[in-house]
Amino acid sequence: DWNMTTYGLPTPHERGENGMILPIVLQHICPYFISILGMGALAAAVMSSADSALLSASSLFTRNIYAKLIRPKASDQETLWVLRISILAIGSMAMILAIKTVSTYSLWLLCGDMAYVVVFPQFCLVLFFQASNSYGLVVGFVLGLFVRLTGGEALLGLPALFRYPGYYEEGGLDYQMFPMKTLSMTVSLLSNIGVCYLTRHLFLSKKLPARFDFFN
């Protein structure tokens, strides 16, 4: 009986606050000290995952991109500062995305989307494609991400620049019935393979001097 609590009527369902039922229960039904413990437990659970994701993303950028591709001769102090700056930058972008997003489920879908389009082809080629190299990985990453984002993404506020078969608009939103995510993944995969073979041939046959091999 919500009327017996400080929340009162109408009920959370009638107010459209179903998604806030846990904080409502902690605030209006549980004793004060239980509410504090509950919020502390929630904050600890969220932060344990958030800080791990933030640190891993920053470390991947610093180690695999900056230290290996951009500045192979960077000192430990320089690498440390790049790590700090990348943590700040990635954390700021994540905060803006979280503030502007109304659904955690949508964020989860977006993460899965990016993993399928960008990470999956790179991961498979590194494991099973012997000729894989940095040039192909960079080109595949950029092209796959470009094709995916130009197809439109409502969560990021990006309109559809390319309208594939089955495209329609409804309520100011773009809908692509065409499997553009699979198309993006395929573009990333094939361009990756093609550039890997091309650069491998050019450098091994000496058609391109070794001084142009920026990624070693």
N, C-alpha and C positions, 0 to 999 in steps of 0.2 A: 504494500500500500504506500505509494509515493506521497500521499497526503500526510502520512505520519512522519515524514522526514523534512529536513530543511529545504529540500529541493521543491517539494510541492507538486501541484498539478499545473498544466497537463504533463503527461509522462514523457520521458525522453523519446519514445517512439513517435508520439504525436508532435513533438517539437522538431523531429528530424535529426536528433542527436544520438542515433544508435551507435555511431562510430566513436562516441565519447563516453560510452557506458562505464568503462573502467575508471577513468578519473572522476566521473560523477559518483560512482559507488564509494570510492576512496574519500571523497570530500564530504558527502552528505549522509553516508550510512555507517562507515567505519569510525571507530574511536580515533581521536587525534593522533595518538602515538602509532597506531596501526597505519594510518594514512602516511605518516612520515616514513615508516619502514617500507611501505609499499612503493612509494615514489622513489625512495633510495634504491630499492631493488631494481625497479624499472630503469632508472638512470644508469645503474651499474651494468645492466644487461645490454642496454643500447650502446653505451660508451665502449664496452669491451669489444664489440664488433666494429663500431665506427672508427675507433683509433687504429685498430688492426688494418682495416681497409685503407685508411688514409696513409698510414706508414708504409704499407706494402706498395701502394700506387706510387708514392713519392720515391721509394727505394728503387722500384723498377725503372722509373724515368731517369733517375740519377745514375744508376749503375749501367743499364742496358742501352740507354740512348745518349746521355751526356758524356759519360766516362768512356764509352766504347766507340761512339760514332762522332760526336761533336768535338770533344777534347780528350783524346786518348792520353795525353801527357799531363792532364790536370793533377795538381797536387792534392793531398788528402784534405788540406784546409779548404781549398777551392771546392772540392766535392762536397764537403760538409756544408758549406754555405749554399750550394746549389740544392742540397737536400732540404735545408731549412726553408729556402724560398719556394721550392716546389710543394712542400707541406702547406705553406701559407696559401699558395695559389690554388691548389687542389681543394683545400678546405674551404676557401672562399667560394669557389664554383659550386661545390657540393651544398654549401649553405644557401646560396641563391636558388639553386635548383629545388632544394627542400622547401624553401619559403614559398616559391611560386607554384608548387605542386600540391594538389588537393587530395591526392590518392597515393598511398604507399605502394599499393598494388601496381599502379602505373609505372612507378619508379623501378619496381622489380621487373616488370615486363621490358622496360627500356634497357636495363642491364643485360637481360637475357638476349635481347635483340642485338645489342652491340657485341656481345660475346660470340653470337652465331655469325654475324656478318664480318667482324674484324679479327677476332681471336682464333676462331675455329680453323679457317684455312691456313693461317700462319702456323698454328700448333701442329696440324697434320703434316705440313710440308717439312717443318723442322725435324719431325720424327721419321718420316718415311720417304723424303725426297733428298737424295744425296747431293744434288746440284744446288740445293737451296743456298742463297746468299743474301746479304744485307740489301742489295739493290732491289731484288725482287720483292723482299719483304716490305720495303718502304713504299714502292710503287703499288703493290697490292693493298697495303693499308690505306693509302691515300685514295686510290680509285674506288675501293669498296666503300669507304666512308662517304665519299662524294656521291656515289650513286644512291646510297641509302638516304642521305640527308636531303638530296634534291627530290626524292620521292615524297617529301613532306613528313613532318613529325609534329602532331598537335601538342604533345607534352612540352616541346621546346619552342613552340610558337613558330615553327617553320612551315611556310606554305609549300605546296607541291609545285616545283618548277617543271617537272616532267610528268605528264598525265598518261599513264599506261592504260592499256585496254581494260575496261571495267571501271574506270574512274568516275566518281560522282561526288557532288557536294550536297551536304545536308546540315542545316543549322549552322552555317558558317564554317564547317569543318570539312577537310578533305578526306575522302575514303578511296583507297586503292585496293580493288579486288584482285588485281594482278599480283602474283607472288614476287613482289619487288625485293623482299628480304633475301629470298633464295637467289634472285638475280644478282643482287649486290654481292652475296657470298661467292657466287660463281665467277663474277667479274674479278673479284679480289683473288680468287684461286688461280684462274687462267692467266691473268696479267702477271701474277707472281711467278708462275712457271715460265711464261714466255720471257720475261725480263731476266730471270735467272739463267736460262739457256743462252740468251743473247749476250749478256755481260760475260758469262763464262767463256763463250766462244771468242769474243773480242779481245779479252785479256790473254787467254792462253795462246791464241794465234798471233799475238803481238800487233794486231791491227790497232789497238789502243795502247799507248805507252803506259808503263807501270805507274808513272807519276799521276795519271788520272784515276788511279784506283784509290779513291778517297776513303773507302771503307775497309781497305786492306783485305 
